[in-house]
Amino acid sequence: MINPYEPPSQGSQAKTRGLFFLAVLLLVIAVLTPILGLAATVFSMMDSVDSLSQSESPSPDVVAGSISSSLMFTVIGLVIGIVAGICGVIVLRRARRGASSSQT
């Protein structure tokens, strides 16, 4: 039986601290990846426009292909950000549950 008056063991505190660190790391990744994806999209679009301005006769197929490849950076950043955000919230809840159970 668990004694509520006994201080938590060092192992459980270290595990809880590690879970909080992991949760914060995942939430930082969730915030930064969409921004980095958008920045990569902007730079890729600038490169696409630059290459179009240097070509003699740009065709619509080339324009559409370069725009679609540019937008993939945003999609990848959003997907990684959403997954990292969900995982971060799950880990944060688990860490809070562990911290509250170790304090009682």
DSSP file (Angstrom, degrees, kcal/mol; ACC not computed):
  #  RESIDUE AA STRUCTURE BP1 BP2  ACC     N-H-->O    O-->H-N    N-H-->O    O-->H-N    TCO  KAPPA ALPHA  PHI   PSI    X-CA   Y-CA   Z-CA
    1    1 A M              0   0    0      0, 0.0     2,-0.4     0, 0.0     0, 0.0   0.000 360.0 360.0 360.0 142.3    0.0    0.0    0.0
    2    2 A I        -     0   0    0      1,-0.0     3,-0.0     2,-0.0     0, 0.0  -0.646 360.0-140.8 -82.6 128.6    1.2    3.5   -0.8
    3    3 A N    >   -     0   0    0     -2,-0.4     3,-1.2     1,-0.1    -1,-0.0  -0.807   5.5-157.5 -88.7 116.4    1.9    5.7    2.1
    4    4 A P  T 3  S+     0   0    0      0, 0.0    -1,-0.1     0, 0.0    -2,-0.0   0.694  91.0  56.3 -69.5 -16.5    0.7    9.3    1.3
    5    5 A Y  T 3  S+     0   0    0      2,-0.1    -2,-0.0    -3,-0.0    -3,-0.0   0.531  85.3  96.1 -91.5  -6.7    3.1   10.8    3.9
    6    6 A E  S <  S-     0   0    0     -3,-1.2     3,-0.1    98,-0.1    -4,-0.0  -0.683  83.5-114.2 -83.7 133.4    6.2    9.2    2.5
    7    7 A P        -     0   0    0      0, 0.0    96,-0.1     0, 0.0    -4,-0.1  -0.337  40.5 -95.6 -64.9 149.1    8.1   11.5    0.1
    8    8 A P        -     0   0    0      0, 0.0    94,-0.1     0, 0.0    95,-0.0  -0.271  44.4-102.1 -64.8 151.6    8.2   10.4   -3.5
    9    9 A S     >  -     0   0    0      1,-0.1     4,-1.6    -3,-0.1     3,-0.2  -0.309  24.9-116.1 -71.2 157.5   11.2    8.4   -4.6
   10   10 A Q  H  > S+     0   0    0      1,-0.2     4,-2.3     2,-0.2     5,-0.2   0.838 113.1  59.6 -63.3 -33.0   14.0   10.0   -6.6
   11   11 A G  H  > S+     0   0    0      1,-0.2     4,-2.1     2,-0.2    -1,-0.2   0.894 104.5  47.7 -64.5 -40.2   13.2    7.8   -9.6
   12   12 A S  H  > S+     0   0    0     -3,-0.2     4,-2.3     2,-0.2    -1,-0.2   0.861 111.5  51.0 -71.2 -33.6    9.7    9.0   -9.9
   13   13 A Q  H  X S+     0   0    0     -4,-1.6     4,-2.6     2,-0.2    -2,-0.2   0.909 111.0  48.1 -67.3 -40.8   10.7   12.6   -9.7
   14   14 A A  H  X S+     0   0    0     -4,-2.3     4,-2.4     2,-0.2    -2,-0.2   0.895 112.0  49.6 -65.6 -39.6   13.4   12.1  -12.4
   15   15 A K  H  X S+     0   0    0     -4,-2.1     4,-2.2     2,-0.2    -2,-0.2   0.922 112.3  47.4 -65.3 -43.2   10.8   10.4  -14.6
   16   16 A T  H  X S+     0   0    0     -4,-2.3     4,-2.3     2,-0.2    -2,-0.2   0.912 111.9  50.1 -64.2 -42.4    8.3   13.2  -14.1
   17   17 A R  H  X S+     0   0    0     -4,-2.6     4,-2.2     1,-0.2    -1,-0.2   0.900 110.6  50.3 -62.3 -40.9   10.9   15.8  -14.8
   18   18 A G  H  X S+     0   0    0     -4,-2.4     4,-2.4     2,-0.2    -1,-0.2   0.875 109.3  51.0 -65.2 -37.5   11.9   13.9  -18.0
   19   19 A L  H  X S+     0   0    0     -4,-2.2     4,-2.5     2,-0.2    -2,-0.2   0.901 109.6  50.1 -66.8 -39.8    8.3   13.8  -19.1
   20   20 A F  H  X S+     0   0    0     -4,-2.3     4,-2.5     2,-0.2    -2,-0.2   0.916 111.0  49.5 -63.1 -41.7    7.9   17.5  -18.6
   21   21 A F  H  X S+     0   0    0     -4,-2.2     4,-2.5     1,-0.2    -2,-0.2   0.924 111.9  48.0 -62.0 -44.3   11.1   18.2  -20.6
   22   22 A L  H  X S+     0   0    0     -4,-2.4     4,-2.6     2,-0.2    -2,-0.2   0.897 111.2  51.2 -63.1 -40.5    9.8   15.9  -23.4
   23   23 A A  H  X S+     0   0    0     -4,-2.5     4,-2.3     2,-0.2    -2,-0.2   0.922 111.3  46.9 -63.8 -43.9    6.4   17.7  -23.4
   24   24 A V  H  X S+     0   0    0     -4,-2.5     4,-2.2     2,-0.2    -2,-0.2   0.914 112.0  51.1 -64.5 -42.0    8.0   21.1  -23.6
   25   25 A L  H  X S+     0   0    0     -4,-2.5     4,-2.2     1,-0.2    -2,-0.2   0.922 111.3  47.5 -60.7 -44.9   10.3   19.9  -26.4
   26   26 A L  H  X S+     0   0    0     -4,-2.6     4,-2.2     1,-0.2    -1,-0.2   0.890 111.8  50.2 -64.8 -38.8    7.4   18.5  -28.4
   27   27 A L  H  X S+     0   0    0     -4,-2.3     4,-1.3     2,-0.2    -1,-0.2   0.849 109.3  51.0 -70.6 -32.8    5.3   21.7  -27.9
   28   28 A V  H  X S+     0   0    0     -4,-2.2     4,-2.5     2,-0.2    -2,-0.2   0.912 110.9  48.8 -67.4 -41.6    8.3   23.8  -29.1
   29   29 A I  H  X S+     0   0    0     -4,-2.2     4,-2.4     1,-0.2    -2,-0.2   0.893 107.8  55.7 -62.0 -39.0    8.6   21.7  -32.2
   30   30 A A  H  < S+     0   0    0     -4,-2.2    -1,-0.2     1,-0.2    -2,-0.2   0.824 112.7  41.8 -64.2 -30.8    4.8   22.0  -32.7
   31   31 A V  H  X S+     0   0    0     -4,-1.3     4,-0.7    -3,-0.2    -2,-0.2   0.883 118.3  43.6 -81.4 -40.5    5.1   25.8  -32.7
   32   32 A L  H  X S+     0   0    0     -4,-2.5     4,-2.7     1,-0.2     5,-0.2   0.842  99.6  65.9 -80.0 -33.8    8.3   26.1  -34.8
   33   33 A T  H  X S+     0   0    0     -4,-2.4     4,-2.6     1,-0.2     5,-0.2   0.888 100.9  48.5 -64.3 -40.4    7.7   23.6  -37.6
   34   34 A P  H  > S+     0   0    0      0, 0.0     4,-2.2     0, 0.0    -1,-0.2   0.901 113.5  49.3 -63.9 -35.3    4.8   25.4  -39.3
   35   35 A I  H  X S+     0   0    0     -4,-0.7     4,-2.3     2,-0.2    -2,-0.2   0.926 113.1  45.9 -66.6 -43.7    6.8   28.6  -39.2
   36   36 A L  H  X S+     0   0    0     -4,-2.7     4,-2.5     2,-0.2    -1,-0.2   0.881 111.8  52.5 -66.2 -37.1    9.8   26.9  -40.7
   37   37 A G  H  X S+     0   0    0     -4,-2.6     4,-2.0    -5,-0.2    -2,-0.2   0.899 110.3  47.9 -63.6 -40.5    7.6   25.2  -43.3
   38   38 A L  H  X S+     0   0    0     -4,-2.2     4,-2.3     2,-0.2    -2,-0.2   0.900 111.2  50.4 -67.2 -40.2    6.1   28.6  -44.3
   39   39 A A  H  X S+     0   0    0     -4,-2.3     4,-2.4     1,-0.2    -2,-0.2   0.914 110.4  49.6 -63.6 -41.7    9.6   30.2  -44.5
   40   40 A A  H  X S+     0   0    0     -4,-2.5     4,-2.3     1,-0.2    -1,-0.2   0.877 109.6  52.8 -63.8 -36.7   10.8   27.4  -46.7
   41   41 A T  H  X S+     0   0    0     -4,-2.0     4,-2.6     2,-0.2    -2,-0.2   0.918 108.8  49.2 -63.5 -43.5    7.7   27.8  -48.9
   42   42 A V  H  X S+     0   0    0     -4,-2.3     4,-2.3     2,-0.2    -2,-0.2   0.933 113.2  46.2 -62.8 -46.0    8.4   31.6  -49.3
   43   43 A F  H  X S+     0   0    0     -4,-2.4     4,-2.0     1,-0.2    -1,-0.2   0.884 113.3  49.5 -65.6 -36.8   12.1   30.9  -50.2
   44   44 A S  H  X S+     0   0    0     -4,-2.3     4,-2.3     2,-0.2    -1,-0.2   0.886 110.6  50.0 -68.5 -38.1   11.1   28.2  -52.6
   45   45 A M  H  X S+     0   0    0     -4,-2.6     4,-2.7     2,-0.2     5,-0.2   0.891 109.3  51.9 -66.5 -38.4    8.4   30.4  -54.3
   46   46 A M  H  X S+     0   0    0     -4,-2.3     4,-2.2     1,-0.2    -2,-0.2   0.909 110.7  48.0 -63.3 -40.4   11.1   33.2  -54.6
   47   47 A D  H  X S+     0   0    0     -4,-2.0     4,-2.5     2,-0.2    -2,-0.2   0.891 111.5  50.7 -65.7 -39.2   13.4   30.7  -56.3
   48   48 A S  H  X S+     0   0    0     -4,-2.3     4,-2.0     2,-0.2    -2,-0.2   0.916 111.6  46.8 -65.2 -42.8   10.5   29.6  -58.6
   49   49 A V  H  X S+     0   0    0     -4,-2.7     4,-2.2     2,-0.2    -1,-0.2   0.891 111.8  51.8 -66.4 -38.2    9.7   33.1  -59.6
   50   50 A D  H  X S+     0   0    0     -4,-2.2     4,-1.3    -5,-0.2    -2,-0.2   0.921 110.9  46.7 -63.9 -43.7   13.4   33.9  -60.2
   51   51 A S  H  X S+     0   0    0     -4,-2.5     4,-0.9     1,-0.2    -1,-0.2   0.846 111.8  52.1 -68.5 -31.5   13.7   30.8  -62.4
   52   52 A L  H  < S+     0   0    0     -4,-2.0     3,-0.3     1,-0.2    -1,-0.2   0.883 106.7  52.5 -69.5 -37.0   10.6   31.8  -64.3
   53   53 A S  H  < S+     0   0    0     -4,-2.2    -1,-0.2     1,-0.2    -2,-0.2   0.797 110.4  48.9 -69.7 -25.6   11.8   35.3  -64.9
   54   54 A Q  H  < S+     0   0    0     -4,-1.3    -1,-0.2    -5,-0.2    -2,-0.2   0.664  93.8  91.4 -86.7 -16.6   15.0   33.9  -66.4
   55   55 A S  S  < S-     0   0    0     -4,-0.9    -3,-0.0    -3,-0.3     0, 0.0  -0.485  73.5-136.6 -81.0 153.3   13.3   31.4  -68.7
   56   56 A E  S    S+     0   0    0      1,-0.3    -1,-0.1    -2,-0.1    -4,-0.0   0.920  92.1  10.2 -75.3 -46.0   12.4   32.5  -72.3
   57   57 A S  S    S-     0   0    0      2,-0.0     2,-0.3     0, 0.0    -1,-0.3  -0.774  76.1-155.6-138.0  92.1    8.9   31.0  -72.5
   58   58 A P        -     0   0    0      0, 0.0    -6,-0.0     0, 0.0    -5,-0.0  -0.490  11.9-148.2 -70.9 130.8    7.6   29.7  -69.2
   59   59 A S     >  -     0   0    0     -2,-0.3     4,-1.8     1,-0.1     3,-0.4  -0.669  21.1-119.0 -95.2 154.4    4.9   27.1  -69.6
   60   60 A P  H  > S+     0   0    0      0, 0.0     4,-2.7     0, 0.0     5,-0.2   0.806 112.4  60.4 -61.6 -29.2    2.0   26.6  -67.2
   61   61 A D  H  > S+     0   0    0      2,-0.2     4,-2.2     1,-0.2     5,-0.2   0.906 105.3  46.8 -65.4 -40.5    3.2   23.1  -66.4
   62   62 A V  H  > S+     0   0    0     -3,-0.4     4,-2.2     2,-0.2    -1,-0.2   0.903 113.4  49.1 -66.8 -41.2    6.5   24.4  -65.1
   63   63 A V  H  X S+     0   0    0     -4,-1.8     4,-2.1     2,-0.2    -2,-0.2   0.932 112.9  46.7 -64.5 -46.5    4.8   27.1  -63.0
   64   64 A A  H  X S+     0   0    0     -4,-2.7     4,-2.4     1,-0.2    -2,-0.2   0.889 112.1  50.8 -64.8 -39.2    2.3   24.6  -61.5
   65   65 A G  H  X S+     0   0    0     -4,-2.2     4,-2.0    -5,-0.2    -1,-0.2   0.902 111.5  46.6 -65.6 -41.1    5.0   22.1  -60.7
   66   66 A S  H  X S+     0   0    0     -4,-2.2     4,-1.6     2,-0.2    -1,-0.2   0.873 113.5  48.7 -71.2 -35.3    7.2   24.6  -59.0
   67   67 A I  H  X S+     0   0    0     -4,-2.1     4,-2.2     2,-0.2    -2,-0.2   0.913 111.4  49.3 -69.4 -42.0    4.3   26.1  -57.0
   68   68 A S  H  X S+     0   0    0     -4,-2.4     4,-0.9     1,-0.2    -2,-0.2   0.890 111.3  49.1 -66.3 -37.6    3.1   22.6  -55.9
   69   69 A S  H  < S+     0   0    0     -4,-2.0     4,-0.5     1,-0.2    -1,-0.2   0.846 110.7  52.2 -69.3 -31.2    6.6   21.6  -54.8
   70   70 A S  H >X S+     0   0    0     -4,-1.6     3,-1.0     1,-0.2     4,-0.6   0.894 106.6  52.1 -68.4 -39.7    6.9   24.9  -52.8
   71   71 A L  H 3X S+     0   0    0     -4,-2.2     4,-1.9     1,-0.2     3,-0.3   0.686  92.2  75.0 -73.2 -16.9    3.6   24.3  -51.0
   72   72 A M  H 3X S+     0   0    0     -4,-0.9     4,-2.7     1,-0.2    -1,-0.2   0.830  88.4  61.1 -63.9 -29.8    4.7   20.9  -49.9
   73   73 A F  H <> S+     0   0    0     -3,-1.0     4,-2.3    -4,-0.5    -1,-0.2   0.910 105.3  47.0 -61.8 -41.1    7.0   22.5  -47.3
   74   74 A T  H  X S+     0   0    0     -4,-0.6     4,-2.4    -3,-0.3    -2,-0.2   0.920 112.4  49.3 -66.4 -43.0    4.0   24.1  -45.7
   75   75 A V  H  X S+     0   0    0     -4,-1.9     4,-2.6     2,-0.2    -2,-0.2   0.926 112.2  47.7 -62.7 -44.7    2.0   20.9  -45.6
   76   76 A I  H  X S+     0   0    0     -4,-2.7     4,-2.5     1,-0.2     5,-0.2   0.917 112.2  50.0 -63.3 -43.0    5.0   19.0  -44.1
   77   77 A G  H  X S+     0   0    0     -4,-2.3     4,-2.2    -5,-0.2    -1,-0.2   0.894 112.2  47.5 -62.5 -40.1    5.5   21.7  -41.5
   78   78 A L  H  X S+     0   0    0     -4,-2.4     4,-2.7     2,-0.2     5,-0.2   0.913 111.9  49.2 -68.1 -42.1    1.8   21.6  -40.6
   79   79 A V  H  X S+     0   0    0     -4,-2.6     4,-2.4     2,-0.2     5,-0.2   0.942 114.1  45.0 -63.4 -46.8    1.6   17.8  -40.3
   80   80 A I  H  X S+     0   0    0     -4,-2.5     4,-2.6     1,-0.2     5,-0.2   0.909 114.2  50.7 -62.9 -40.9    4.7   17.6  -38.2
   81   81 A G  H  X S+     0   0    0     -4,-2.2     4,-2.2    -5,-0.2    -2,-0.2   0.901 111.2  46.8 -64.3 -41.8    3.4   20.5  -36.0
   82   82 A I  H  X S+     0   0    0     -4,-2.7     4,-2.3     2,-0.2     5,-0.2   0.928 114.7  46.2 -66.9 -45.1    0.0   18.9  -35.5
   83   83 A V  H  X S+     0   0    0     -4,-2.4     4,-2.5    -5,-0.2     5,-0.2   0.924 114.3  47.9 -64.1 -43.7    1.5   15.5  -34.6
   84   84 A A  H  X S+     0   0    0     -4,-2.6     4,-2.5    -5,-0.2    -1,-0.2   0.873 111.4  51.8 -65.6 -36.3    4.0   17.1  -32.3
   85   85 A G  H  X S+     0   0    0     -4,-2.2     4,-2.1    -5,-0.2    -2,-0.2   0.917 111.1  45.9 -65.9 -43.5    1.4   19.2  -30.6
   86   86 A I  H  X S+     0   0    0     -4,-2.3     4,-2.1     2,-0.2    -2,-0.2   0.936 115.3  46.6 -64.5 -45.8   -0.9   16.2  -30.0
   87   87 A C  H  X S+     0   0    0     -4,-2.5     4,-2.6     1,-0.2     5,-0.2   0.888 110.7  54.0 -63.7 -38.1    2.0   14.1  -28.6
   88   88 A G  H  X S+     0   0    0     -4,-2.5     4,-2.3    -5,-0.2    -1,-0.2   0.896 108.8  47.6 -63.4 -40.9    3.1   17.0  -26.5
   89   89 A V  H  X S+     0   0    0     -4,-2.1     4,-2.4     2,-0.2    -1,-0.2   0.902 112.2  50.0 -66.9 -40.5   -0.3   17.4  -24.9
   90   90 A I  H  X S+     0   0    0     -4,-2.1     4,-2.1     2,-0.2    -2,-0.2   0.933 113.6  44.8 -63.2 -45.6   -0.5   13.7  -24.2
   91   91 A V  H  X S+     0   0    0     -4,-2.6     4,-2.5     1,-0.2    -2,-0.2   0.884 112.0  53.2 -66.7 -37.6    3.0   13.6  -22.6
   92   92 A L  H  X S+     0   0    0     -4,-2.3     4,-2.5    -5,-0.2    -2,-0.2   0.907 108.9  48.9 -64.3 -41.7    2.2   16.7  -20.6
   93   93 A R  H  X S+     0   0    0     -4,-2.4     4,-2.4     2,-0.2    -1,-0.2   0.914 111.9  49.1 -62.5 -42.2   -1.0   15.2  -19.2
   94   94 A R  H  X S+     0   0    0     -4,-2.1     4,-2.2     2,-0.2    -2,-0.2   0.894 111.6  49.3 -64.4 -39.2    0.9   12.0  -18.3
   95   95 A A  H  X S+     0   0    0     -4,-2.5     4,-2.4     2,-0.2    -2,-0.2   0.903 111.5  48.6 -67.1 -40.7    3.6   14.1  -16.6
   96   96 A R  H  X S+     0   0    0     -4,-2.5     4,-2.6     2,-0.2     5,-0.2   0.899 111.2  50.4 -65.7 -39.3    1.0   16.1  -14.6
   97   97 A R  H  X S+     0   0    0     -4,-2.4     4,-1.9     1,-0.2    -2,-0.2   0.904 112.4  47.3 -64.4 -40.2   -0.7   12.9  -13.6
   98   98 A G  H  X S+     0   0    0     -4,-2.2     4,-1.6     2,-0.2    -2,-0.2   0.872 112.4  49.6 -67.3 -37.4    2.7   11.5  -12.4
   99   99 A A  H  X S+     0   0    0     -4,-2.4     4,-1.1     2,-0.2    -2,-0.2   0.889 112.1  47.3 -69.5 -38.4    3.5   14.7  -10.6
  100  100 A S  H  X S+     0   0    0     -4,-2.6     4,-1.0     1,-0.2    -2,-0.2   0.862 112.8  48.7 -72.3 -33.5    0.2   14.8   -8.8
  101  101 A S  H  < S+     0   0    0     -4,-1.9    -1,-0.2    -5,-0.2    -2,-0.2   0.816 110.6  51.0 -74.8 -28.3    0.4   11.2   -7.8
  102  102 A S  H  < S+     0   0    0     -4,-1.6    -1,-0.2     1,-0.2    -2,-0.2   0.719 108.3  53.0 -80.1 -19.4    3.9   11.6   -6.5
  103  103 A Q  H  <        0   0    0     -4,-1.1    -1,-0.2     1,-0.2    -2,-0.2   0.729 360.0 360.0 -84.6 -22.9    2.9   14.6   -4.4
  104  104 A T     <        0   0    0     -4,-1.0    -1,-0.2    -5,-0.1    -2,-0.1   0.484 360.0 360.0 -82.2 360.0    0.1   12.8   -2.6
